[in-house]
Amino acid sequence: MCEALKATVENSVWCEKYKPATIDDVLISDKIKAKFNVYMNQKEIPHLMFVGGPGNGKTTCARIIANHISGYAYRDQEEYEDAVKPLFINASSESGVDVVRHTIVPYCTASTMGDQLKVVILDEMEESSEKFQTALREVMERFISTTRFILTCNFVNKVIEPLKSRCPPIVFGEMDKVDIMRRIMSLLKAENVEYDQKNVIKVIKDTGTDMRRIINTLQGLYYEDEEGKGKLNQYSTLEESHTKMLDLIKNQDLSGFRKLMLESNPNYEELTYFLFDSAFKKKIDADNWVPIVNEIAEMAKNIKLGVNPEITIVNGVSQCMQLMGG
């Protein structure tokens, strides 16, 4: 991403604009903060694995720690001018053995002028292939003197045992909702947004502790009135949104379904499960429910495989409508 575009995104997307800059800014337990601060003060870390649900600070913490340990965060200072930028890899999309051979190994073997550690961040590790994980194990051992690895994952059971034994897992629990509310109110104040506190609480209760999703949902509700004042539309709960979408499917309104889906900023996996459950309970075309269930199952599989979720769901819903005789 070019610097100009990156700056535009960081200034316009709330998630990027208000991303924590220090460990103390992240909404995690004091115990974990203390551990991370010790690592950074000592400028030394073991291989690490961050485990927990989405949007709870794993990747943010990994980047902050990696930038600090490698000295990249201070690269403008003379003593860190030779710092090496941490290598970030999304393991869910870049998980072939060739990535290990042609990206990770060259990074680890590259010579540096300073003595700062190099750091590799492997995000969404559980989505990588077993071959990738096996190849990574050997690389982690070979370059332990110069390079550290930070792995993040939502489901640790999908990571092979040899990697788990090499990376002490740190479990990120759910964020405190009172802390989330304080942070959100601070964000809305900074953006000069008028809001109904009950509406914001409704978003937080319905969305859980996924901070990224909460902020994205609120920004999706944002609008400016005729006087240019920032405000939030009323939020519909997942159940309310899903029920409206189901009614649009029954009424064969594909355009309306797509419009509402985009406006409600859904969790696509939850949406497919709701549609699956509705079809299975014969709330969608009781006479033709079996092929509809199969179609929705195909949608869920394709989303898991990484196919664009909007296209997948709209296509699947259109197929369901045809099965319903539309």
Secondary structure in CASP SS format (residue, H / E / C, confidence):
PFRMAT SS
TARGET T0000
AUTHOR 0000-0000-0000
METHOD secondary structure of the structure
MODEL  1
M C 1.00
C C 1.00
E H 1.00
A H 1.00
L H 1.00
K H 1.00
A H 1.00
T H 1.00
V H 1.00
E H 1.00
N H 1.00
S H 1.00
V C 1.00
W H 1.00
C H 1.00
E H 1.00
K H 1.00
Y C 1.00
K C 1.00
P C 1.00
A C 1.00
T C 1.00
I H 1.00
D H 1.00
D H 1.00
V C 1.00
L C 1.00
I C 1.00
S C 1.00
D H 1.00
K H 1.00
I H 1.00
K H 1.00
A H 1.00
K H 1.00
F H 1.00
N H 1.00
V H 1.00
Y H 1.00
M H 1.00
N H 1.00
Q H 1.00
K C 1.00
E C 1.00
I C 1.00
P C 1.00
H C 1.00
L E 1.00
M E 1.00
F E 1.00
V E 1.00
G C 1.00
G C 1.00
P C 1.00
G C 1.00
N C 1.00
G C 1.00
K H 1.00
T H 1.00
T H 1.00
C H 1.00
A H 1.00
R H 1.00
I H 1.00
I H 1.00
A H 1.00
N H 1.00
H H 1.00
I H 1.00
S C 1.00
G C 1.00
Y H 1.00
A H 1.00
Y H 1.00
R C 1.00
D C 1.00
Q C 1.00
E H 1.00
E H 1.00
Y H 1.00
E C 1.00
D C 1.00
A C 1.00
V C 1.00
K C 1.00
P C 1.00
L E 1.00
F E 1.00
I E 1.00
N E 1.00
A C 1.00
S C 1.00
S C 1.00
E C 1.00
S C 1.00
G C 1.00
V H 1.00
D H 1.00
V H 1.00
V H 1.00
R H 1.00
H H 1.00
T H 1.00
I H 1.00
V H 1.00
P H 1.00
Y H 1.00
C H 1.00
T H 1.00
A C 1.00
S C 1.00
T C 1.00
M C 1.00
G C 1.00
D C 1.00
Q C 1.00
L C 1.00
K E 1.00
V E 1.00
V E 1.00
I E 1.00
L E 1.00
D E 1.00
E C 1.00
M H 1.00
E H 1.00
E H 1.00
S C 1.00
S C 1.00
E H 1.00
K H 1.00
F H 1.00
Q H 1.00
T H 1.00
A H 1.00
L H 1.00
R H 1.00
E H 1.00
V H 1.00
M H 1.00
E H 1.00
R H 1.00
F C 1.00
I C 1.00
S C 1.00
T C 1.00
T E 1.00
R E 1.00
F E 1.00
I E 1.00
L E 1.00
T E 1.00
C E 1.00
N C 1.00
F C 1.00
V H 1.00
N H 1.00
K H 1.00
V C 1.00
I C 1.00
E H 1.00
P H 1.00
L H 1.00
K H 1.00
S H 1.00
R H 1.00
C C 1.00
P C 1.00
P E 1.00
I E 1.00
V E 1.00
F C 1.00
G C 1.00
E C 1.00
M C 1.00
D C 1.00
K H 1.00
V H 1.00
D H 1.00
I H 1.00
M H 1.00
R H 1.00
R H 1.00
I H 1.00
M H 1.00
S H 1.00
L H 1.00
L H 1.00
K H 1.00
A H 1.00
E C 1.00
N C 1.00
V E 1.00
E E 1.00
Y C 1.00
D C 1.00
Q H 1.00
K H 1.00
N H 1.00
V H 1.00
I H 1.00
K H 1.00
V H 1.00
I H 1.00
K H 1.00
D H 1.00
T H 1.00
G C 1.00
T C 1.00
D C 1.00
M H 1.00
R H 1.00
R H 1.00
I H 1.00
I H 1.00
N H 1.00
T H 1.00
L H 1.00
Q H 1.00
G H 1.00
L H 1.00
Y E 1.00
Y E 1.00
E E 1.00
D C 1.00
E C 1.00
E C 1.00
G C 1.00
K C 1.00
G E 1.00
K E 1.00
L E 1.00
N C 1.00
Q C 1.00
Y C 1.00
S C 1.00
T C 1.00
L H 1.00
E H 1.00
E H 1.00
S H 1.00
H H 1.00
T H 1.00
K H 1.00
M H 1.00
L H 1.00
D H 1.00
L H 1.00
I H 1.00
K H 1.00
N C 1.00
Q C 1.00
D C 1.00
L H 1.00
S H 1.00
G H 1.00
F H 1.00
R H 1.00
K H 1.00
L H 1.00
M H 1.00
L H 1.00
E H 1.00
S C 1.00
N C 1.00
P C 1.00
N C 1.00
Y H 1.00
E H 1.00
E H 1.00
L H 1.00
T H 1.00
Y H 1.00
F H 1.00
L H 1.00
F H 1.00
D H 1.00
S H 1.00
A H 1.00
F H 1.00
K C 1.00
K C 1.00
K C 1.00
I C 1.00
D C 1.00
A H 1.00
D H 1.00
N H 1.00
W H 1.00
V H 1.00
P H 1.00
I H 1.00
V H 1.00
N H 1.00
E H 1.00
I H 1.00
A H 1.00
E H 1.00
M H 1.00
A H 1.00
K H 1.00
N H 1.00
I H 1.00
K H 1.00
L C 1.00
G C 1.00
V C 1.00
N C 1.00
P H 1.00
E H 1.00
I H 1.00
T H 1.00
I H 1.00
V H 1.00
N H 1.00
G H 1.00
V H 1.00
S H 1.00
Q H 1.00
C H 1.00
M H 1.00
Q H 1.00
L H 1.00
M C 1.00
G C 1.00
G C 1.00
END
